[in-house]
Amino acid sequence: MEYYVRELLPKESVKEKEKHAGGKARKDIGELFESEGMRPIDFLVNNEKRRDAGLFAKIQYHIDAFDQWMKKTKPLKKNDTLYIQFPIENHFIFQGLFFYYLKRKGVRINFFIHDLLILREMLKDDRSKKERIRLWVEEKLSLKLCSTMVVHNDRMANYLRRMKMNPKKIIKLQIFDYLIPDWDSKRASARALDRKLPVMIAGNLDRGKAKYVYHLPDRCDFRLYGIHYDGVIDESKQYMGSFMPEELPYEMEGSFGLVWDGESSETCSGVYGKYLQINNPHKISLYLASGIPIVIWEKAALADFVKRQGVGITVTSLYDLNDKLASVTEEEYQKMLLQIQKLSGKLRSGYFTKRAIRLCREKEKI
């Protein structure tokens, strides 16, 4: 029997994430798990309450979380499979012990990895030694105990191999899907997509997450979509507002969708810039599922995917972007749009997630 973990957030947390698609990737994968015939096991998560708690209350939270996972998975038997989106929202210091218990019980544990906190959080200077040790123990032990892990791309796979993870466990997703229910091709084709229009930037525009947005070069025009923007609006930078994840694909108008991160427009720097070299940002799936060509940092992990698929261009610096865009001919732009048509339908229907599930199942038979 196949099961999957469905973590349920409080209503206020769901509402907070709605317009920046913070839970879109997890929601889509959960829906695809269900469509593949897996049974959900529900877990309640309240990390906000834990964050504000005192020391003893936090310890009790970890104990309660461990107890909840033990009780909820008690019906699982030998040769059952449990799919988990990793890292779990409801993480706890005893999760390595829990996964060890499941493995001893004969349950297969398949991880679909969204983030490697062991990498991203370790890049942050404000992380204490205690937090780094906890993350290392929680995450590395959990990864060691899983049966299969679905990772983003080749670079993430190589990073995990250097961590001494068994390469036979690793399956590469290639790119995240982006489900758009009842895709309206007529409504989508009514949008303005033209190589001479501004470049689009979609996502969380908070200064702490996307500092580069507040230092964009004036030589190029941009349209910004997302929450938490508090910068200037002028002739070269237009703020278009925020939208629900299912509505945004119909609202974006421009030439290319930008995949960039970090502190600077010169290069992708800082924690999030460095992390872009190993992870698959979900916004690239948003753009491609919406039929929009990509501009991506040349050192990003998905830059090779963009070039190989013929769905966009790469740049070294945003200060070079204006000249790079000017060099794209109308014929080249139309060819990109045609290539994206072949790919976008796959993303909207969950092709890459379903493929990874199929590969997980094939490994079970070995």
N, C-alpha and C positions, 0 to 999 in steps of 0.2 A: 504494500500500500504506500502511496506517495502523499505526503503532507507538506504544507508550507506554513511558515510563521507569518501571522498578520498582526503587526503591532498597531494598536489603536491609541491615537493621541487625544488629549482633551480637546474639546471643541474650540477653545480659545487659541490653542497651538495650531490647529488645522487652519483656522481663519487667518492667523498671522502669516502662514506659509503660502496661502492661496495664490497671491498675485506675483510672487517671485518664483513660483514653481519649485519651491524647496522640497516638496514631497512628490513631485510629478513622476520622477524616474521610479521611485519605490512603488507608487500607486500603479503605474503601468505594468511593472513586472509582476506585482501581485495579481492584477487582472489576467495577465497571461498565464501565470501559474494555475489560476482557477479554470481558465479556458482549456488547459491541458489535462483537466480532470483531477487535480490535486485538492485535497481537503484542507481548509484553513484551521489553524490553531491560534486562537486569539489571545493576545497579551495586552494588558493595560499598561500604558507608559505615562509617567508624570515627572519628567526630568526637571521641569520648572520648580516643582515643589521640593525636589531634592536639592536643587541648586541653592535655595534659600535656607536650607535646614542647618542645624548645628551639627557638631561632630558625631554625637551619639545617634542622632536621628538619621544621619547619612549612613552610618554603619548598619542601622536597623533596615534602611532601605535596601542595602546590598543583600542582607539576609532574606528580606521579604521577596526580593526579585529572584533569588536562587530558589526559594521555596515555591514561588509561582511557576517557574520553569520546570521544576521537578514534578509538580502536580499536573500541569497541563500536558506534559509529554509521557505521563505514566502509561497511557494506553498503547504507546508505540511498542512494537514487537521486533524480534530479530528479522532482518532483511527488509524492514520498512525503510523508507527514505524520507528525510526531512530537509526541505529547501529553506535556507535562511539568507535574507538580505543582510550583508555585512558591511560595516560594523552594525551590530544590533543597536537600536535606539535605546533599549532598556538594558544597557551594558552594566555589568556588575563584576566585582573583583573575583568572584568564585566561578566565572563562566568557563574557565579552563577545566575546573573540576567537573562542571556539569557536562561539558563535551566529552570528557574522559569517561564519565558514567554512561553516556549514550553509546559511545564506541564499544565499551565493554559489553553493553547490552546487545550489540549486533546491529545497531541502527546506522545507516549511511547518512552522513552529514554533507550536504552540498551547499557551498557558499556562492552567492552572487555578490561580488565585491563592488561597492559604490565608492568607498574611500579607504585609503590605507592611512589611518591616523598615526600609525607607527612611523610613517614617513612625514606626512604633512605637519603634524603637531610637533615633531622633533625639530622641525626647522624654525620654530618660534622661540625667540630669545626669552620670552617671559614664562616659559614652562619650567617649573621647579624640578629638581632632581627626583623628588618623590613621584611627581606626576609622570615623568619620563619612564621611571622604573615600572610604575603601575601599567602604563600603556604597553610597554614592552612585554610584560608578563601576560597581560590580558590578551593582547592581539596575537603575539607570536605563538603562544601556546595553543590558542584557538585554531590558528591556521595550520599548525602541525597536526592537529587532531582531526581535521576534516577529511572526507573521502575525496572530494573534488572541489576545486575553486575556479569560478568563472571570473577571469581578470579582464581588464580593459583592452590591453594591446600587447605588442611584443616587448615594449620597454618595461611595463609593469611585470610581465612574466620573467624577464631577465633579472629585475630587481629581487623578485621573490626567490629565484634560483640562487642568487648571491646570499640570500638569507638561509640557504640550505633547505629550502622547501623542495619536496619531491616533484620533479618536472612532469612525472606521469599523472599527477593530480591536476595539472593546469590546463584550462580551456580558455582560449582567447575569444572574447565577445566581438571584437573589432570596433563596434560603435553602439551606443545606446539607441534603442528604438524611441519613437515619440508618437504615441497613439493620439489620433485626432478622430474621435467618433463622428460618423456621418460626414466625412469630408465632402465639402461642397466645391467641386472643381470650377463651377461657374462663378461662384463668389470669389474664389481665389484668383481666377484669371482676370477679374475686374480690378485687382490691385495694380498700382503703378510700380513695375519693375523695369528699370532702365539703367544702363551702365553709366549714364550721366547724372543720375540722381544721387543724393547723399548716401553715405555708408551708414548702416543701421547697427546700433549697439543695444542688445537686449539682456536683461538680467537684473541682479541686485546691484544698484548703483551707489551703495553706501561707500563713503570715503575709505573706511577701514578695509573693505573688500576690493574695491575697484578704484583705487586712488588715481590711476592713469586717466580716468574719465575727466578729471578736473585739471588735466594738463594736456589736453588734445591740441595738436598743431592747428593753427588758423588757416593753413593752406588748403585744408580739406574740409568738406561739409559733412556733418554727422546728424543723425536723428537718434535720440535716446528713448528707450522704452524700458520702464521698470520702476521699482519703488526706491525711496530714500535719496532721490536726487535733490541736492540743495545748492547746485552751482549756478553760474550765470547762463543766461539764454541770449544768444546774439545771432548774427547772420550765419555764422558757421556751425552753431550748435543749437539744435531745436529739441526741446523736451516734449515728447508726445504723450506722456502719461503712462499709467500701468493698466494691465489687462489680465484677465484670467488666462491660464495656460492654453485652454481650448479656443479662446477668442483671439489671442495674439497673432497666430498665423495669418488671420484675415486682415489684421490691422496694419501690419508692417509694410511700409512702402519705401523703396529705395533701390540701391544698386547691388550691394553686397552686405552680408552679415559679418561683423567683425568678431573673431575669436582671439581675445587678448586678455591678459590678466596682470596684476601686480601694481607696482607703484609708479611706473614711468612709461612715457610714450616712446622713449628711446629704445627700450628693450623690455622684455617681460622679466622684471626683477622682483625681489622680495620673496616671501614664503609662497604666495599664490603663483607668482611668475615661475619659480623653480618647479612647483608642483605641476604646472602645465606641461612640463617636459615628460611627465610619466602618466598623467591621467587623461580620461576622455571627458572634457567639459560637456555638460548636457545641452548647452546652448547651440552647439554645432548640430545636434540632432534636431533641435527646434528649427533652425534655419533650413536645413536640408529637407526635412519633412514638409516645410512650408514652400518648398520650391525655390529657395533663395541661394545664390552662389556665395562662396565663403572667401573671406580674407583671413589668413591665420599666420601667426608668428612662425617663421621658418624652422625654429628649433622645437616647436610643440610636438608632442607625441603623435598627434593626428595629422601633422603636415604631410607626411608621406601618403596617408590615406587620401587626402584631398587632391594631391598631385596625381596619384595612381588612378583615381576615379574620374579625374578631369572635371571637378566640380568647383574649382576656385583657384585662388592664387596665394602665394606665400610672400611675406615681407620680413625684412630684417628689423626695420624701425617704422613707426607710424609717420616719421618725418619724411620717409621715402614713399609713402602711400599715394600721394597725389600724382607723382610721376609714374608709379606702377599702374595706377588705374588708367591714366591717360594712354598708356601703351597697349591696353586691351582693345582690340578692334571689335566692331559690331559683330563680325562673323564669329570671333572667338567667344564673345559673350553669349550669343545664341546657341553655340555648341555646348557651352556649360549648362545652359537651361535645359537642353535636350538630355544631357547626361544625368542631370538631377532628376528629371522625370522618371528615369529608369530606377533610381535609388529611392526616391521619396515615398513611393507606394510601399516599398518593403518596410521602411521605417514606420509608416503609419499603421501597418498591419502586424508589427511585432516580429518580423522575419528573423532578426538577429538573436533575439531572446529565445525564440522557438528553436532555432538551430542549436543554440547552446544547451538547451534542455535535452534535445535529441542526443547530443554528444555526451551529456552526463549519463543518460540512460544506456548508451552504448558501452560506456566504461563499466557500468554495473554488471554487464554480461561477461566481461573479461574475467 
